[in-house]
Amino acid sequence: MGPITISGLNALKTLQKSNEMPSQILPQIFRRFKPISSSPVLITNERLMNKLKFFALAILLTTGSAVSAQQGQRRTPEQRADKQTSWMENNLQLTREQSKKVYDILLYYAREQDYARSEAPGPQQKADKKGVRKGRDQELQEVLTPDQYSRYQAHVQQMKERNRERRSGIQGF
């Protein structure tokens, strides 16, 4: 592969399309640099070369963290209500009527939870979220049979335990 004269954005595209490792292609990219004008300029200043390498590395790390941040995005209230309703249909054998009511309850409280989460963190936010959970559980108890509700509560407890274990694993890290 011959010398490459490309701008900063094209450098990223070249790295993404190339099947070579960045450590193999970076020296080729920085051998020549094409400024905004049409004539390529040979880079001879070692300090400038180091700055360019640092800049390229920063861009690569930034794009990698942006991709991982996108993977961790929260579900919408509709997606959460749909997923929870599906779980309840499969594990609690809900009737169609129960399923519709449960979805409406879960959607309403998922939106309320998002609103409570958007407030400034603190004791008030914690109390609001707890109130949302209590309200949701009371309405679900009215719709579900006692057996279904007890199985739902057991599942909620399992999820709480699982989350506690995850948090303690992260803090102990």
C-alpha positions in Angstrom: 0.0 0.0 0.0 1.5 3.3 -1.1 1.6 6.6 0.9 -1.8 7.9 1.8 -2.9 11.5 1.6 -6.1 11.9 3.4 -7.8 14.3 5.8 -8.8 13.4 9.4 -12.3 12.1 8.7 -11.1 10.0 5.8 -8.4 8.5 8.1 -11.1 7.1 10.3 -13.0 5.6 7.3 -9.8 4.1 6.0 -9.1 2.5 9.4 -12.6 1.1 9.6 -12.5 -0.4 6.0 -9.0 -1.6 6.3 -8.4 -5.2 7.4 -5.0 -4.2 8.7 -4.4 -3.4 12.3 -4.3 0.3 13.3 -0.7 0.0 14.3 0.1 -1.1 10.8 -1.9 1.5 8.9 -1.3 4.6 11.2 2.3 5.1 10.0 1.1 5.1 6.5 -1.7 7.5 7.2 0.7 10.0 8.9 3.5 9.7 6.4 1.7 12.3 4.4 -1.0 14.7 5.4 -3.3 16.5 3.0 -4.3 19.9 4.3 -7.3 21.9 3.2 -5.4 23.1 0.2 -4.9 20.7 -2.7 -1.2 20.1 -2.4 0.0 17.5 0.0 2.6 18.6 2.5 5.3 16.2 3.8 5.3 16.2 7.6 8.8 16.7 8.9 8.2 18.2 12.3 8.3 15.4 14.8 6.2 17.3 17.4 3.5 17.9 14.9 3.6 14.2 14.0 3.2 13.2 17.6 0.2 15.6 18.0 -1.4 14.1 15.0 -0.9 10.6 16.3 -2.4 11.7 19.6 -5.4 13.3 17.8 -6.0 10.1 15.8 -5.8 8.0 18.9 -8.3 10.3 20.7 -10.7 10.0 17.8 -10.5 6.2 17.7 -11.1 6.0 21.5 -14.0 8.5 21.3 -15.8 6.6 18.5 -15.3 3.3 20.4 -16.8 4.8 23.6 -19.7 6.4 21.7 -20.6 3.0 20.2 -20.6 1.3 23.7 -22.6 4.2 25.1 -25.3 3.7 22.4 -25.5 0.0 23.3 -26.3 0.9 26.9 -29.3 3.2 26.1 -32.4 2.7 28.1 -35.6 1.2 26.6 -38.6 3.5 26.0 -41.5 3.1 28.4 -43.4 1.3 25.6 -40.6 -1.2 25.1 -40.3 -1.8 28.8 -44.1 -2.3 29.2 -44.2 -4.6 26.2 -41.4 -6.7 27.5 -42.8 -7.0 31.0 -46.3 -7.8 29.7 -44.8 -10.5 27.5 -43.0 -12.0 30.5 -46.2 -12.0 32.5 -48.2 -13.5 29.7 -45.7 -16.4 29.4 -45.1 -17.0 33.0 -48.3 -16.0 34.7 -50.7 -17.2 32.0 -52.6 -14.0 31.7 -56.0 -13.8 30.0 -56.4 -11.4 27.1 -58.3 -9.0 29.3 -55.7 -9.2 32.0 -53.0 -8.7 29.4 -54.5 -5.5 28.1 -55.0 -4.1 31.6 -51.5 -5.1 32.7 -49.9 -3.4 29.6 -51.8 -0.2 30.3 -50.8 -0.2 34.0 -47.1 -1.0 33.2 -47.0 1.7 30.4 -48.4 4.4 32.7 -46.0 3.6 35.5 -43.0 3.2 33.2 -43.7 6.8 32.0 -44.1 7.9 35.6 -40.8 6.2 36.5 -39.1 8.1 33.7 -40.5 11.3 35.0 -39.3 10.6 38.5 -35.9 9.6 37.2 -35.5 12.9 35.3 -35.7 14.9 38.5 -32.6 15.9 40.4 -31.1 12.9 42.3 -31.7 12.9 46.0 -34.1 11.8 48.7 -37.2 13.2 46.9 -36.4 11.3 43.7 -35.9 8.1 45.7 -39.3 8.6 47.4 -41.0 9.3 44.1 -39.7 6.2 42.5 -40.7 4.1 45.5 -44.2 5.7 45.3 -44.4 4.7 41.6 -43.5 1.1 42.4 -46.1 0.9 45.2 -48.8 2.4 43.0 -48.0 -0.1 40.2 -48.0 -3.0 42.5 -51.3 -2.0 44.0 -53.0 -1.8 40.6 -51.4 -5.0 39.4 -52.7 -6.8 42.6 -56.3 -5.7 41.6 -55.9 -7.2 38.1 -54.0 -10.4 38.9 -55.2 -13.4 40.8 -53.6 -14.1 44.2 -51.5 -16.9 42.7 -50.4 -14.8 39.8 -49.5 -11.9 42.0 -47.5 -14.0 44.4 -45.5 -15.5 41.5 -45.0 -11.9 40.2 -43.7 -10.8 43.6 -41.3 -13.8 43.7 -40.0 -12.7 40.3 -39.5 -9.1 41.5 -37.6 -10.4 44.5 -35.3 -12.5 42.3 -34.6 -9.5 40.1 -33.8 -7.3 43.1 -31.3 -10.0 44.4 -29.7 -10.3 40.9 -29.3 -6.5 40.7 -27.8 -6.4 44.3 -25.3 -9.0 43.3 -24.3 -7.1 40.1 -23.9 -3.9 42.0 -21.8 -5.5 44.8 -19.6 -7.1 42.0 -19.0 -3.8 40.4 -18.2 -2.0 43.7 -15.9 -4.8 44.7 -14.1 -4.5 41.4 
